[in-house]
Amino acid sequence: MGKKIEVFTAGCPLCKDALALVKQEVCSECEVIERRCSGNECCEPAKNYGIKAVPTVVVDGRITIVGKPTLEQAKKLSA
Protein backbone atom coordinates (compact mmCIF):
# COMPACT_ATOMS: atom_id res chain seq x y z
CA MET A 1 0.00 0.00 0.00
CA GLY A 2 1.38 3.40 -0.99
CA LYS A 3 2.08 6.25 1.35
CA LYS A 4 1.23 9.92 1.04
CA ILE A 5 4.50 11.83 0.85
CA GLU A 6 4.43 15.62 0.94
CA VAL A 7 7.60 17.55 0.07
CA PHE A 8 7.52 21.17 1.23
CA THR A 9 9.68 23.33 -1.01
CA ALA A 10 10.51 26.93 -1.90
CA GLY A 11 11.36 26.21 -5.54
CA CYS A 12 15.10 26.66 -4.95
CA PRO A 13 17.71 24.30 -6.46
CA LEU A 14 18.16 22.45 -3.14
CA CYS A 15 14.41 21.88 -2.87
CA LYS A 16 14.16 20.78 -6.49
CA ASP A 17 16.93 18.23 -5.89
CA ALA A 18 15.17 16.96 -2.77
CA LEU A 19 11.86 16.58 -4.61
CA ALA A 20 13.51 14.76 -7.54
CA LEU A 21 15.32 12.38 -5.18
CA VAL A 22 12.13 11.54 -3.29
CA LYS A 23 10.21 10.91 -6.53
CA GLN A 24 13.04 8.72 -7.82
CA GLU A 25 13.35 6.53 -4.72
CA VAL A 26 9.82 5.94 -3.41
CA CYS A 27 7.56 3.08 -4.45
CA SER A 28 5.32 3.44 -7.48
CA GLU A 29 2.20 3.21 -5.29
CA CYS A 30 3.30 6.21 -3.20
CA GLU A 31 1.71 9.57 -3.86
CA VAL A 32 4.29 12.38 -3.90
CA ILE A 33 2.90 15.90 -3.55
CA GLU A 34 4.95 19.09 -3.77
CA ARG A 35 3.75 21.82 -1.41
CA ARG A 36 5.41 25.08 -2.37
CA CYS A 37 6.01 27.97 0.00
CA SER A 38 7.27 31.26 -1.41
CA GLY A 39 8.88 34.30 0.16
CA ASN A 40 7.52 34.92 3.62
CA GLU A 41 4.28 33.21 2.71
CA CYS A 42 3.96 29.58 3.65
CA CYS A 43 1.17 27.33 2.51
CA GLU A 44 -1.52 26.38 5.01
CA PRO A 45 -0.47 22.70 5.33
CA ALA A 46 3.06 23.80 6.30
CA LYS A 47 1.62 25.98 9.04
CA ASN A 48 -0.54 23.10 10.26
CA TYR A 49 2.52 20.84 10.56
CA GLY A 50 4.61 23.60 12.14
CA ILE A 51 7.22 23.46 9.38
CA LYS A 52 9.87 26.13 9.77
CA ALA A 53 12.42 25.10 7.10
CA VAL A 54 12.38 23.72 3.58
CA PRO A 55 12.81 21.22 2.16
CA THR A 56 10.81 19.15 4.64
CA VAL A 57 9.36 15.72 3.92
CA VAL A 58 6.14 14.59 5.57
CA VAL A 59 5.05 10.94 5.31
CA ASP A 60 1.46 10.06 6.15
CA GLY A 61 1.07 13.22 8.24
CA ARG A 62 4.35 12.97 10.17
CA ILE A 63 7.45 15.11 9.62
CA THR A 64 10.13 12.64 8.60
CA ILE A 65 13.02 14.68 7.17
CA VAL A 66 13.98 18.32 7.58
CA GLY A 67 16.53 19.43 5.00
CA LYS A 68 17.66 17.67 1.85
CA PRO A 69 17.28 13.91 2.27
CA THR A 70 20.22 11.62 1.72
CA LEU A 71 19.87 8.74 -0.71
CA GLU A 72 19.49 6.33 2.22
CA GLN A 73 16.78 8.46 3.83
CA ALA A 74 14.87 8.72 0.54
CA LYS A 75 14.99 4.94 0.04
CA LYS A 76 13.44 4.40 3.49
CA LEU A 77 10.47 6.74 2.91
CA SER A 78 8.26 4.08 1.36
CA ALA A 79 9.47 1.22 3.57
N, C-alpha and C positions, 0 to 999 in steps of 0.2 A: 504494500500500500504506500502510495506517495505521500510526501510531506509538503506542507506549505512553507516555502522559504522566501522571506522578504529581505531584500537587500536595500538598505537605506543609503542613498548616494547624494552627492552634490554635483555630479556631472564632470568632476575633475578626472585627470588621467589615472590617479590612484584608485578612485572609485570605479572607473570603467574597467580597469584591470581586475579588481575584486569581483565585479559582476560577471565578467567573462570567465574567470576561474570557477566561480560557483556554478554557472551554467554548464561548463565543460565537465565538471566532476560529479554532479549529482545524478541520481537515477532518472531514467526517462519518465517515470510516473510522477516525479516531483514537480510541483508547480513553483516556478521561480518568478517573483514579482519584484520589479524595481520600484522603489518609492523614492522619488527625488525631492530633496530639499534644496532651496536656492537662497543665496544671500542670508539675511537674518530671518527669513521666513522658513519655518519647518512645517512639513505636512502634519496633519492631525494625527495619523497613526504614530508618527515618531514622538509626538508629545505624549500620547497615551502610554507608550512604552517607557518614556523618560529618557529617550536617546539624546545624548549630548555631543556625540562625535560621529562622523561618517568616515569611511564606510562602517556600517554595523549590520550584522546578519542576525535575523530572527527566524527561528525554526519552530513552527507550530505554536507561535505566541510567546516564545521564550528567547530572550537575548542570548545568543550563543557565541558570537565573535564580535569584538569591537576592534576596528582597524582592519587592515588588509589581511585576509586569511592566508595561511601558508597552504601549500599543496596538500599536506597531511590533514590539516583542519578541514579543507574543502572536501576531501574524500570521505571524511567522517560525517558530513552533514546529513547524508541520506541513510546512514547506517542505523 
